[in-house]
Each structure stands twice: as C-alpha cells, then as structure tokens.
Amino acid sequence: MLRAGRAAVAAAAVCAQVLALSAAPSASASARAKAGVRAPQGSPTAPPPSPSTGVIGLRLSGFGTHLLAPTKPSYKPYSSDCHELLDPAFRGKCVTATSQIGTVAGVVEVEHGAFGGQERDLVWHRRGDRWWLTLVHVSNNPGLPTLLWRTDLRQGHQDLVFVMPAALRGFGSELDVIEGNGTVSLYRFLGQGFADVPEPGYLVTYVPGSTEAKPADGYFDQLLIRYLGGAWRAVSQQYVPYPAALRQHKGVFWAPGAVGAS
C-alpha cells in the first residue's frame, strides 16, 4: 500500500509538472518561429472538448503501428556495428538498444541515387550469432525521413523510438516504441504533433485537435502516458491552446540523453 501511495504521489507530481509546463513561457519560441518551425496556426473559437474520462488508466499497446512483420524470414550475421545491416543499394543510419529482454537494431535507409526513392524502416532482433528481421515499414517517394533514437524511456531500460514524419519539419505523424525483443510496445498517432519525456517512465504526446476524429481547432490534445504494471497507460488528458502547447515544442521528440541514429 505504501508503494502504491508513493506511486500515486509521483504520478500526481508529474501531472502537475506537465500542466504547469503548458502555461509556462519559453525563450526558444521566437527562435522556432523565425526558423519557420511551427504547427498550423489557430485560435480557440470555442471551448475545448472535455477530456475523455474513459481513456484514463487505459492500457496502450502497439496496435495501429505501420511497422509490421516481414512477409518472409530474413537474417544476417551478427555484428556489433549496426551499419553492417544497411543494404548496399541504400544509404542510411542506425542505432542499437539493449535491455534485459534483448538487443535490437533500428535502421532507416533510402535508395542510393534515386530521387525520392524507396525508404525502409527496419527493426532487427539479435538471436545468438544472427540478426533477425522482425519489423518493416516501406514508403515510396518519401519527403522528410523517419527519425530514430535510442533512449531510456524507463530507467535503465533502453528502447528504440521511431517517429514517422509529417509534412512539416519538426513535427511527426506517428510514434513507435520498440522493446528489446523486437516488438512494438507503444504506438501513438501524432497527426502533426510531437512528444517529449518529462522524466523516465513518462511520455507526453501533443496532437493537433484538428487531426483527430473529434476536431478541436486551435487546441492540442495533450496526453500524459506512464509505464505502469508492465504496460503503457494513459494517466491524464487535457486540451491546451496552440500557443501553450508550442511553448513545449523542442522538436518532434525530446528526451534527456536520447541518442539519435547515425
């Protein structure tokens, strides 16, 4: 009971932190505006929708992801250098992540010499002396590239984070968290939004209300997610005005200590 009480206090503290951040000023907002990195503008013309009480405590999963199992088995010899996984006909970047449940390598590669050619987002899982392909997403004529990081979303637990791009640089359409066993533990639709990690074990997503099923022009849907009881769960939700949300925009995905693919 004591542990549960402490967990509740910790969750409440992070919730308060996220709520306070939504209204806090940011010195970098004007710099982002000058650089042209901004979401579609809007101003609240009506009260924001009420948060959905049904989402609080909901167990989230990888359902809906565009990273899917390959159509046939594929493997390569294991090498500690993930660049060995790149197809010779492609150029790209990669990063590896290791946790108690395994080691995975994420790869984002684009065809050589092909203007607007094919892009492949891949996840390889180490099994003994081989890398086995577990997840694939292929897109033709990509605009902005998919972004990829290794990060400790949970303390001491490395995951891969893929963010598929939106039409606007600095914002994303989809976020996927990949476990050390090569599976997607969390998928989130971003619309043309972004995400950040206030502290290990928590993730906050900001999704423009105009891209959701229940439009809320001028507002971002802010959802605080926590890893609890072996799964990612929704902790709190609110709709915040564009200016308040954009003051928290540090990039499409921000987490202290995250290592980008290279």
C-alpha positions as CSV (number, residue, x, y, z in Angstrom):
1,M,0.0,0.0,0.0
2,L,2.9,2.3,0.8
3,R,4.4,1.7,-2.6
4,A,1.1,2.4,-4.3
5,G,0.8,5.6,-2.3
6,R,4.2,6.7,-3.4
7,A,3.5,5.9,-7.0
8,A,0.3,7.9,-6.9
9,V,2.2,10.9,-5.4
10,A,4.9,10.6,-8.1
11,A,2.3,10.4,-10.8
12,A,0.4,13.4,-9.4
13,A,3.7,15.4,-9.3
14,V,4.4,14.7,-12.9
15,C,0.8,15.5,-13.9
16,A,1.2,18.9,-12.1
17,Q,4.5,19.5,-13.8
18,V,3.0,18.8,-17.3
19,L,0.0,21.1,-16.5
20,A,2.3,23.8,-15.3
21,L,4.6,23.5,-18.4
22,S,1.6,24.0,-20.7
23,A,1.3,27.6,-19.4
24,A,5.0,28.3,-18.9
25,P,6.8,30.7,-21.3
26,S,9.7,29.5,-23.4
27,A,12.6,31.6,-24.6
28,S,13.0,29.4,-27.7
29,A,9.5,30.0,-29.0
30,S,10.5,33.1,-31.0
31,A,13.6,31.3,-32.4
32,R,11.4,28.5,-33.6
33,A,9.0,30.9,-35.2
34,K,11.9,32.7,-37.0
35,A,13.1,29.3,-38.3
36,G,9.6,28.5,-39.7
37,V,9.2,25.6,-37.3
38,R,5.6,25.9,-36.2
39,A,2.4,23.9,-36.4
40,P,-0.7,25.2,-38.4
41,Q,-1.9,28.2,-36.6
42,G,-5.3,28.5,-35.0
43,S,-7.0,30.3,-32.2
44,P,-9.7,28.9,-29.9
45,T,-13.1,29.9,-31.2
46,A,-15.0,27.6,-28.9
47,P,-14.3,25.9,-25.5
48,P,-12.1,22.8,-25.9
49,P,-13.7,19.4,-25.8
50,S,-13.8,17.8,-22.3
51,P,-11.2,15.2,-21.7
52,S,-12.3,11.7,-22.2
53,T,-12.7,10.0,-18.8
54,G,-12.7,6.6,-20.5
55,V,-9.1,7.0,-21.6
56,I,-7.6,7.4,-18.1
57,G,-6.0,4.2,-16.9
58,L,-6.4,2.6,-20.4
59,R,-3.7,0.1,-21.3
60,L,-2.0,1.2,-24.5
61,S,-0.2,-1.0,-27.0
62,G,1.4,-1.2,-30.4
63,F,-1.9,-1.7,-32.2
64,G,-2.1,0.5,-35.3
65,T,1.6,0.7,-36.0
66,H,2.9,0.8,-39.6
67,L,5.9,-1.3,-38.5
68,L,4.8,-4.8,-39.5
69,A,6.3,-8.3,-39.5
70,P,8.2,-9.2,-42.7
71,T,6.4,-11.4,-45.3
72,K,9.3,-13.9,-45.2
73,P,12.1,-14.7,-42.8
74,S,15.3,-12.7,-43.2
75,Y,18.6,-12.7,-41.2
76,K,22.1,-11.5,-41.4
77,P,25.3,-12.4,-39.4
78,Y,25.5,-10.6,-36.1
79,S,27.9,-7.7,-35.9
80,S,28.2,-5.1,-33.2
81,D,28.3,-2.5,-35.9
82,C,24.7,-2.0,-37.0
83,H,25.9,-0.3,-40.2
84,E,26.6,-3.8,-41.5
85,L,22.8,-4.2,-41.7
86,L,22.4,-1.5,-44.3
87,D,21.6,-2.8,-47.8
88,P,24.5,-2.0,-50.2
89,A,22.0,-0.3,-52.6
90,F,20.8,2.0,-49.8
91,R,22.3,4.7,-47.6
92,G,21.1,5.3,-44.1
93,K,21.5,5.4,-40.3
94,C,21.1,3.0,-37.4
95,V,21.3,2.6,-33.7
96,T,21.1,-0.3,-31.3
97,A,19.4,-0.7,-27.9
98,T,19.9,-3.3,-25.2
99,S,17.7,-4.2,-22.3
100,Q,17.1,-7.3,-20.1
101,I,14.8,-8.8,-22.7
102,G,17.2,-8.5,-25.6
103,T,19.1,-6.4,-28.2
104,V,17.5,-4.7,-31.2
105,A,18.9,-2.5,-34.0
106,G,16.9,0.1,-35.8
107,V,17.7,1.1,-39.4
108,V,16.3,3.9,-41.6
109,E,17.7,3.5,-45.2
110,V,17.0,5.2,-48.5
111,E,17.9,4.0,-52.0
112,H,21.1,5.3,-53.5
113,G,20.9,7.7,-56.4
114,A,17.1,7.6,-56.6
115,F,15.4,11.0,-56.4
116,G,12.6,10.4,-54.0
117,G,13.3,6.7,-54.0
118,Q,12.2,4.0,-51.5
119,E,12.7,4.3,-47.8
120,R,12.8,1.3,-45.5
121,D,12.4,1.5,-41.7
122,L,13.6,-1.8,-40.2
123,V,14.0,-3.4,-36.8
124,W,16.4,-6.3,-36.3
125,H,16.5,-8.5,-33.2
126,R,19.6,-10.3,-32.1
127,R,19.3,-14.1,-31.6
128,G,22.6,-15.7,-30.9
129,D,25.0,-15.1,-33.8
130,R,22.4,-13.6,-36.1
131,W,20.3,-10.5,-36.6
132,W,16.7,-11.5,-37.5
133,L,14.4,-9.0,-39.2
134,T,11.3,-8.5,-37.1
135,L,9.6,-5.3,-38.3
136,V,9.4,-3.5,-41.6
137,H,7.8,-0.3,-43.0
138,V,8.4,0.7,-46.6
139,S,7.4,4.0,-48.2
140,N,7.9,5.2,-51.8
141,N,9.0,8.8,-52.7
142,P,9.4,9.8,-49.1
143,G,9.6,13.5,-48.3
144,L,11.2,14.1,-44.9
145,P,12.9,11.0,-43.4
146,T,11.8,8.9,-40.5
147,L,13.7,9.8,-37.3
148,L,15.1,7.2,-34.9
149,W,16.6,7.3,-31.4
150,R,17.8,5.0,-28.6
151,T,16.5,6.2,-25.2
152,D,15.9,5.1,-21.7
153,L,12.2,5.7,-21.6
154,R,12.2,3.7,-18.4
155,Q,15.2,4.0,-16.0
156,G,17.9,1.6,-17.2
157,H,15.7,0.1,-19.9
158,Q,16.7,1.0,-23.4
159,D,14.1,1.2,-26.2
160,L,14.1,2.3,-29.8
161,V,11.8,5.2,-30.7
162,F,10.8,5.7,-34.4
163,V,8.9,8.9,-35.4
164,M,7.5,9.0,-38.9
165,P,7.4,12.5,-40.4
166,A,4.6,14.9,-41.0
167,A,4.6,17.3,-43.9
168,L,6.1,20.0,-41.6
169,R,9.6,19.6,-40.4
170,G,9.9,19.2,-36.6
171,F,6.5,17.5,-36.3
172,G,5.5,13.9,-36.7
173,S,2.7,11.7,-37.9
174,E,3.4,8.5,-35.8
175,L,5.5,7.5,-32.8
176,D,6.5,3.8,-32.1
177,V,8.4,2.5,-29.1
178,I,10.3,-0.8,-29.8
179,E,11.2,-3.2,-27.0
180,G,14.4,-5.3,-26.8
181,N,12.5,-8.3,-28.0
182,G,11.7,-6.6,-31.3
183,T,8.1,-5.8,-30.7
184,V,6.2,-2.5,-30.7
185,S,5.1,-1.8,-27.1
186,L,3.5,1.6,-27.8
187,Y,2.1,3.2,-30.9
188,R,0.7,6.8,-30.9
189,F,-0.9,8.7,-33.7
190,L,0.6,12.2,-33.7
191,G,-1.3,13.8,-36.6
192,Q,1.1,16.7,-37.0
193,G,2.3,16.8,-33.4
194,F,5.2,16.0,-31.2
195,A,6.2,14.2,-28.0
196,D,8.5,14.6,-25.0
197,V,9.7,12.8,-21.9
198,P,9.4,14.8,-18.7
199,E,11.1,12.1,-16.8
200,P,11.9,8.3,-17.2
201,G,8.7,6.2,-17.2
202,Y,6.5,9.0,-18.6
203,L,5.8,10.2,-22.2
204,V,3.7,13.3,-23.2
205,T,2.1,13.5,-26.7
206,Y,0.7,16.6,-28.3
207,V,-1.7,16.0,-31.1
208,P,-3.5,18.9,-33.0
209,G,-7.2,18.6,-32.3
210,S,-8.0,19.3,-35.9
211,T,-6.4,16.0,-37.0
212,E,-8.4,13.9,-34.6
213,A,-11.9,12.3,-35.0
214,K,-13.3,15.0,-32.7
215,P,-11.9,18.2,-34.1
216,A,-10.8,20.9,-31.7
217,D,-9.4,23.7,-33.9
218,G,-6.9,25.9,-32.0
219,Y,-6.2,23.2,-29.4
220,F,-3.6,20.4,-28.9
221,D,-4.7,17.1,-27.3
222,Q,-2.1,16.6,-24.5
223,L,-1.9,13.1,-23.2
224,L,0.3,12.0,-20.3
225,I,1.3,8.4,-20.6
226,R,3.1,6.3,-17.9
227,Y,4.7,2.9,-17.8
228,L,2.8,1.1,-15.0
229,G,2.2,-2.6,-14.2
230,G,4.0,-3.9,-17.3
231,A,2.3,-1.6,-19.8
232,W,2.0,1.9,-21.0
233,R,-1.2,3.6,-19.6
234,A,-2.9,6.9,-20.1
235,V,-2.7,9.0,-16.9
236,S,-4.2,12.3,-17.8
237,Q,-5.6,14.2,-20.8
238,Q,-6.4,17.8,-21.5
239,Y,-6.9,20.2,-24.5
240,V,-4.4,23.1,-24.4
241,P,-4.3,26.1,-26.8
242,Y,-1.8,26.1,-29.6
243,P,0.4,28.8,-28.1
244,A,0.7,27.0,-24.8
245,A,1.5,23.6,-26.5
246,L,4.0,25.1,-28.9
247,R,5.9,26.6,-26.0
248,Q,6.8,23.0,-25.1
249,H,8.0,22.1,-28.6
250,K,11.6,21.2,-28.5
251,G,11.5,19.0,-31.6
252,V,9.4,16.1,-32.9
253,F,10.7,14.0,-30.0
254,W,12.7,15.2,-27.0
255,A,14.1,13.1,-24.2
256,P,17.1,13.7,-22.0
257,G,20.0,11.6,-23.0
258,A,18.4,10.2,-26.2
259,V,20.9,9.1,-28.8
260,G,19.9,9.7,-32.4
261,A,20.6,7.2,-35.2
262,S,23.7,7.9,-37.2
